[in-house]
Every structure is written in structure tokens, then in C-alpha cells.
Amino acid sequence: AGARIHRNTVVLILGDARSNRRPPRADLLVRMRRSARKLVWLNPESPARWNTGDSVLASYQRGIDVLLAASNPQQLVRALESGLLR
């Protein structure tokens, strides 16, 4: 049996939202979000690079509760300490 996402689950995605020229499948992210308490996306890229080239972050945004840049350990710690991930 696989793990289940339920109303107490905080989904944490670490990634740059680059599609590699493939369809983004935002519908899967939205479905995951519907089952979870919160969906948090930590993007290692600078916000200036979001939605450039093959970045499809904009297509995912309706399923994201919290979107933060976190490209190094200090930014990750700040994100965790901010309380936004709870």
C-alpha cells in the first residue's frame, strides 16, 4: 500500500518547475492539493528566472499555498522558521 495524502499532510515540493518541454500536468498538483492541508513549493531558482524558458511555475500556482525561493541552506532554514510551512 502506498502513502496517502490527507487533511493533516503538508506536501513539500523542492524543485525548479522546469518542464523539460513536456506538459506540466498541473491537474495532478491540484488534485494532490485538494487532499492535503497545505502544499508548499520551495524553488531553488531566483524569482527572476521563474516562468522563463521552460519554467511552467505559473501553471502550477493555483495549487500552491506557499511559494518561496530556497536555493541554499540559509534560505531553507528561514523558510522553515517563518511559520509559513505549518
RABELNOR-V150586 format. One record per residue. SS is DSSP state (h for helix, s for strand, l for the rest). PSI is psi as a letter, one per 40 degrees, with the letter a starting at -180 (999 if undefined). BURIAL is # if it has 24 or more other ideal C-beta (glycine too) atoms within 12 Angstrom, else .. Layout:
BEGIN
SS,PSI,BURIAL
SS,PSI,BURIAL
END
This chain:
BEGIN
l,h,.
l,i,.
l,i,.
l,i,.
l,h,.
l,a,.
l,e,.
l,e,.
l,h,.
s,h,.
s,h,#
s,h,#
s,h,#
s,h,.
l,i,#
l,e,#
l,f,#
s,h,.
l,e,.
l,f,.
l,f,.
l,i,.
l,h,.
l,d,#
l,f,.
h,d,.
h,d,.
h,d,.
h,d,#
h,d,.
h,d,.
h,d,#
h,d,#
h,d,.
h,d,.
l,i,#
l,d,.
s,i,#
s,h,#
s,h,#
s,h,#
s,h,#
s,h,#
l,e,#
l,i,#
l,i,.
h,d,.
h,d,.
h,e,.
l,h,#
l,f,.
l,i,.
l,b,.
l,e,.
s,h,#
l,f,#
h,d,#
h,d,.
h,d,.
h,e,#
h,d,.
h,e,.
h,e,#
l,h,#
l,d,#
s,h,#
s,h,#
s,i,#
s,h,#
l,g,#
l,e,.
l,i,.
h,d,.
h,d,.
h,d,.
h,d,.
h,d,.
h,d,.
h,d,#
h,d,.
h,e,.
l,d,.
l,e,.
l,d,.
l,e,#
l,999,.
END
